[in-house]
């Protein structure tokens, strides 16, 4: 018979007696018995089955019109060792005789591998939950195929089978998707700090994106790991701001002990005034105190392409007890405005490529008059800023914004709500 040379073990037995009438070489190797010790006997006589009831269920299934496939069973070989099988079987007729034909595939190693993988994944899950690390895989279409430790209010069910655009919307997902597509196209890993907004949650993540390759070296997807660094990003600007301010004041104090000309003394005084503005007002400043008392926890969206000015505004507003979402481009500003429902938008009108003007117009189109927009412009604005007059703004602040002026303006608009 042709099946004698097959890699899958094949056995033929008379039905319903169960007497084996033919086997192939793979069958003999599987059960570690020569053919003459198998043919003419039953599987029960040979003790091939660990559980006799499994054979009975197999026989019942084999009598169905389409037989049975993928049946799981345990077996014994002549050495007394046990293993796992997947069996397909069918009862067929030839003349007046009926036979049970069985195809047996040894899957012990595969089952051990799957179980080992399950144990490893379980242990890895414990580690990741303890560290808070978000790990995920996405295919070449950037659809999530595996996620551990989802963040920002999402669940595995929310993510699996979907893209970032489908989950968060095209605008909010744009910065994140751009990083991932670059990795797919270049085949080179990237590491970035990225702000992500979803379901009203906002967080900053230290994101590592690695290409995943098949056996032929082709990029077939990406593997990502992300650590939530939101609190660190909130705390660091304050620390970075405090240290330079102290250093500048210290150097100014040392210079002030030296003999200075009148012009030098005037410049030194100007430095001291500006450093005072940078450091912000004292705790007793009226506008600052009123913000803390009346509007603690209110969300303000700051869109500023200059990272230093953006972090400064964020630190000052958070010191007033406000929550701050920080965007560094027009797309993020528009996306956060729609998703986070801030009480006020402070918008840099000098972002490259008219980003501030475009964001203001987009917000007005989607949220007409429901979100006050205060434009931030340099004291001597570039020609591009003139176009901001067409963006239907509510108010204007000069940059760099003195802390007291910032507090007064924000207080006025939050009170006006």
Secondary structure, DSSP 8 states (H G I E B T S, - for coil): -GGGG-SSEEEEEETTT-BEEEE-HHHHHHHT--HHHHTTSBHHHHT-BS-HHHHHHHHHHHTSTT-EEEEEEEEE-TTS-EEEEEEEEEEEEETTEEEEEEEEEE-HHHHHHHHHHHHHHHHHHHHHHHHT-EEEEEETT--EEEEES--TT--HHHHBT--HHHHH-HHHHHHHHHHHHHHHHH---EEEEEEEEETTEEEEEEEEEEEEE-TTS-EEEEEEEEEE-HHHHHHHHHHHHHHHHHHHHHHHHHHHTS---HHHHHHHHHHHHHHHHHH---TT-HHHHHHHHHHTT-EEEEE-SSHHHHHHHHHHHHHTT-EEEEESSHHHHHHHHHHH--SEEEEETT-GGGHHHHHHHHHHHHSTTTSEEEEEEETT--GGGGGGGGG--SEEEEES--HHHHHHHHHHHHHH-
